[in-house]
Amino acid sequence: MGKALRVLVVEDSEDDALLVLRAIRKGGYEVTAQRVDTAPALEAALREGEWNIIISDYVMPHFGGLAALELLKKSGIDLPFILVSGKIGEGTAVDAMKAGAHDYILKDNLTRLVPAIERELREAEVRRERRRAEEALRRSQQQLLAMMDNSPAAIYMKDTEGRFLLINRRFEELFHISRKSAIGKTDYDLFPRETADSIHANDLKVLESGHAGEWEEEIPQDDTLHTYISIKYPLFDASGTPYVLCGISTDITERKRTEERIREIAHQQEAILDSIPDRAWLKDREGRYIAVNEAYGKAVGRTPAEVAGKTDPDIWPHDIAERFRADDREVMRSGKRMIIEERMVTPAGEVEWFETIKTPLRDEKGEAVGTTGIARDITKRKQMEETIRFQAYHDLLTGLPNRTLFMDRLALEVPQAQRTRKRIAVLFLDLDRFKNINDSLGHTIGDHLLQNVADRLKGHMRETDTLARVGGDEFTVLLPLINQVEDAAKIADKIIGIFKTPFITDGHELHITSSIGISIYPEDGTQAETLLKNADIAMYHAKDQGRNNFQFYNPALNIRTLERIQLENRLRQTVEHGELVVHYQPQVSIKTRKMVGAEALVRWRHPEHGLLNPLQFIPVAEEAGIIVSIDQWVLRTACAQLKKWLKAGYPPLYITTNLSARQFQQPNLADTVMCILDETGLPPQSLGIEITETLAMQDTELTARNLKELSAWGVRFSIDDFGTGYSSLSYLKKLPLHKLKIDKSFIMDLTEDPDYQSIVTAVIAMAHSLKLEVTAEGVETEEQVAFLKANGCDEIQGYFFSKPVPADEFGQILSQSA
């Protein structure tokens, strides 16, 4: 197939047009053609089609070749134009060529047509390539000039004689000379001779060496000497000879001044830095150390002078250096102080914690020109916090998980078992006649025996099992995702078996057995508390069966169920029948030993069983769903009673009361409390509400919202029984708390047990660091009071001052206090 060729024929004779096209096809072309014979038709064809060449007759009745040529030029389309005519004189042909025709051919000599076409097509392609190259060069020059003009630096090009060939807009602005005026001038025409000599000497170094270079150049500008950092490099011709010098000059005058100011500041602060025992430092904008104190130098194994001028990558491992640099950038970007806790690992592999404060270093204009920082070693504090967290989740004697952690894990396993349709087994283990060993050999040997039992049990647990100590001689085992009930029986039987070998404890050979109760999910319960309770019931049945055996839970074992139902039914009528009463226990300032508040504690005056304490009926009320009405009755009664005492002229004090978890799940809790306060006339500032750690972590979003709303009105909140519930300390920061109450279990043996002393001391210190007050519960002796006072406890509550008493007796205490 021939080469494709699109031909536009301007010819009034169709026959002559066919002759022309036949001659082209003989030359090997596959021709697509259109014939036109008027100016409008030619214009339309040029507008609508794409052509390779125009073949035009010279003379036509209504149109001519020169007119066609003129239309082509007006269109702006570059096409080869060849005249083909029967008669044309040499002069006419010359005129046509001058007008823009590319060739002329006589119709009786069409053999010349194809060579002429091929020649003109080649020349047309050459013209197009040249135009494309010229356009690309023009765009490139425009882009280069645009980039140069958008640069904040002064950019220029010079020939080898130092004459300017090009400058950018920034050069014009800095040195007050236009681009046009600068062309052909040298540095000697723009600057003083001394300056020009220095610049020219640097230019020669680049041209002679053929390598780029960088210099600081002092150049006068607006009657002021400015410092520029100039980067210069050569361009080479085809022979490798430099023929153009390019330069980029950036004004660093302000940076130099800033660095000098920072150095002055550093000298002034070095003495201050060295007086700080913590690690302290100053850095410039680029992260270079301006000064560090002795403590910092010692930490990195260098003198302060050796650290100065270096950056973090010169001193620290890559990951730490990157973290430090990111912090510095953020401090300078935000202009705000940053306080962070950082974990560091020493070369010896020891973990250290630091509380680091980073602050922007500002110049006299208030702009951030660097950073200053202080890092305080808080490793001991973190270790203490970790100890407290561990102790909150673990048994101090054996190191095993405690009841809280056990119940957390059990609560997590229940949904998983529900999804996988597997079973869970809970084993409740009690040591038989352990009390005899304690009473006869003493608590020390008893404690050591418990540790030995824990170690032996741990050695027989699977990796997925959880072994916990939940009481004096009580242990629990969680067996997750078992396939059949028999699996639990096998493990229980194995545990029974490990007690056959006597325990050698402090030289005593001790024989002891265990009784085990087993509950299975889902047959014996679908809630964690239910499973544990039923395993406990089964354990007592094992003891009834002669001890040293295991028993599965059987609903028939729960003889107390009927009693519970009767208790629940009676409990629903307590408020209506007026059987509930509130007792009040003083809360006393440890410094002044004056009463500052009272805790309201509910009691049930049962018609048959006498006065019942909350542990005997509150769990039933919670399960029965009547706890909310009891909560509100106690709150209303306590608020009204305090208002009555205050109105009677007794000294100001506050009242605290407990609210249940169900109460805190009420979305309108804040409205309920405020309505009671309005109803009784008691100021919100006189009311305190105590919540447990576990409650603080239940539905934290709703709890936090309720607490914050009430706190905004002035109601104060305390964490009750601190240290016995949920161990995460994050809620202490998230919730608007005012006080921690140390559980009486830590106070009971406080003066004899160093471990409890450490815990209480740590809790007080932690609470005070969080701006929280501390109340100790269960205080009964003068020795306990002395210890708590010496360690900064704020308030105490317990039988040392008074047991919980009815309102009339408490009024007498108030009178005596007044």
GIQUI-V29967 format. One record per pair of residues at least 24 apart in sequence whose C-alpha atoms are under 7 Angstrom apart, sorted by the first residue. I is the first residue (numbers start at 0). J is the second residue. Records with the same first field share a line. If there is no record, write none. Layout:
I->J  J
//
This chain:
1->27  28  29
2->27  28  29
3->28  29  30
4->28  29  30  31  51
5->30  31  32  50  51  52
6->30  31  32  33  50  51  52  53
7->32  33  34  50  52  53  54
8->32  33  34  35  53  54  55
9->34  35  36  54  55  56
10->34  35  36  55  56
11->36  59
22->109
23->113
26->113
36->62
37->61  62
38->62  67
51->78
52->78  79  80
53->78  79  80  81
54->80  81  82  83
55->81  82  83
56->82  83  84
57->82  83  84
65->95
79->119  120  123
152->247  248  249
153->247  248  249
154->246  247  248
155->245  246  247
156->243  244  245  246
157->243  244  245
158->242  243  244
159->242  243  244
161->185
174->220
194->218
205->231  232  233
206->233  241
209->233  241
225->250  252
226->250  251  252
227->251  252
262->289
265->289  290
277->373  374  375
278->373  374  375
279->372  373  374
280->371  372  373
281->370  371  372
282->369  370  371
283->368  369  370
284->368  369
286->310  324
327->370
330->358  359
331->359  367  369
334->359  367
335->359
351->378
352->376  377  378
353->377  378
388->726  727
391->722  723  726
392->726
394->468
396->450
397->450  453
399->466  467  468
400->466  467  468
401->467  468  469
402->467  468  469
403->724  725
405->467
406->527
409->477  527
410->527
412->479
416->480
421->480  481  482
422->480  481  482  519  520  521
423->478  479  480  481  519  520
424->477  478  479  487  517  518  519  520
425->476  477  478  517  518  519  530  531  534
426->475  476  477  515  516  517  518  534
427->474  475  476  515  516  517  534  535  538
428->473  474  475  513  514  515  516  538
429->472  473  474  513  514  515
430->472  473  512  513  514
431->511  512  513  514  546
433->472
444->504  505
447->504
448->504
491->549
495->547  548
512->547
513->546  547
514->538  541  542  546  547  548  549
515->541  548  549  550
516->541  549  550  551  552
517->550  551  552
518->551  552
567->619  620  623
571->625
578->603  604  605
579->603  604
581->633  805
582->803  804  805  806
583->803  804  805  806  809
584->801  802  803  804
585->796  801
586->794  795  796
587->794  795  796
588->793  794  795
589->788  793  794  795
595->652  653
596->652  653  654
597->653  654  655
598->654  655  656
599->637  654  655  656
601->633
627->661  662
630->658
635->675
638->679  681
639->679
642->680  681
649->813  817
650->817
652->685
653->685  686  687
654->685  686  687
655->686  687  688  689
656->687  688  689
657->688  689  690
658->689  690
660->694
663->702
668->705
669->705  708  709
683->712  713  714
684->713  714
686->714  715
687->714  715  716
688->715  716  717
689->716  717  718  719
690->717  718  719
691->718  719  720
692->718  721  724  725
693->724  725
695->730
703->734
706->735
707->735
710->735
737->771  772
738->771  772  773
739->766  771  772  773  774
740->773  774  775  776
741->774  775  776
742->775  776
743->776  777
746->777  778
747->777
749->783
750->782  783
760->790
763->792
//
